[in-house]
Amino acid sequence: MHRKNAPDRPGNAESHSKIDVLEQIIRQMEATAAQLKRFVEAEEVRTKIGDLSNPTYSIYAKAARERADKLAASLSKLKLELEVARGQNLSATVASALVSAPLDF
């Protein structure tokens, strides 16, 4: 299904919009990851226990670490998706330039 005002080839405003959205989500997730890291560090300082194998390790720090690990995995996937979107956008831009370039024989 085509949108009424969207160009028929990739590399249009939708591609740029997807890239912008992905960049924004990545920035927000990186900020959240940094907050989680600071929280874990503060909790380890507060409890004076930084060893995960210690049975008295903070459950809050452990939960934050687990969340940070899941967030890092999601960030990796999103960054890969962003690179793919950028590559598609670049390919479409090059293809569009080649199509619109005058031919000299």
N, C-alpha and C positions, 0 to 999 in steps of 0.2 A: 504494500500500500504506500503510495507516494503522498507526501505532504504537498499541499497546493503550491507553496512558495519556495520549496527546497529545490536546489539544482539537482539534476539527474546523476551527477557523478560525485564520487567521494571527494573529501577535501573541502567540503562546503562548510557553512557556519555550524552545522551539527557536529562535525569533527572537532572544530575549535572549541565548541561548547563542551564536548565530552572531555577534551584535554583540560579545559579550565576546571571542570567539576572534579576530575581525578586529582589535579594538583591541589585543589582546595581540601579535598578529603585527606590526602596524604599529609598536608601541613597540619591539619587538625589532629590526625592520628599520631603524628610525630610529637606534637605538643603534649598529647595525653600520655604517650610513652615516657616522655621526659618527666612529667609529673609523677608517674608511677615509680620511676627510678628514684626520684628524690624522696618519695614517701618511703620506699623500701630502705634507703640509706638512713633516713631519720629514725625509722622504727628499729633498725639494727643498732644504731647509736643509743637510742632510748633504752632498749632492753639489754644492751651490751652483749648481744648474741648475733653473730653473723654467719654461723655455720648451719647450713640447711639440714645437716644430718643430726643436729642437736635436737633431742625430743622437746626441749623447751623453746625452740625457735618460734618466733611470733607467728601466730596464725594469720594475722593481718598482712604481715610482710610476705608470707608464703602465698596467700591469695593474690596479692598485688604482683608478685613475681610471675605467677601462673597467667594472670591477665596480661602482663607485659609480654610474655612469651607468645601468647595467642595473637596479640596485637602486632608483634614483630612478623609473625607468619602472614598475617593479613596484609601488612604493609609491603612485604616482599611481592605478594601476588598483585597488589595494586600498582606497584612500581613497574612490574613487568607489563601489566595491561597498559599503563601510561606510555611506555616505550613502544609498544605495538601500535597504539593510537597515533603517536608522533610519527612513526615510520609510515603508516598508512597515509597520514596527512601529507608527509613529504613526497611520497610516491604519487599521490593524486596531484599535488602541486606541479611536480615535474611533468607528469603526463599532460596536464592542462597546458603547461607552457609549450610543450612540444606540439600539441594539437593547434595551438593558436599562433605558433611561430610561422613566419612566411618562409616559403620554400624557395631557395635560390638554385637554379639549374644552370 
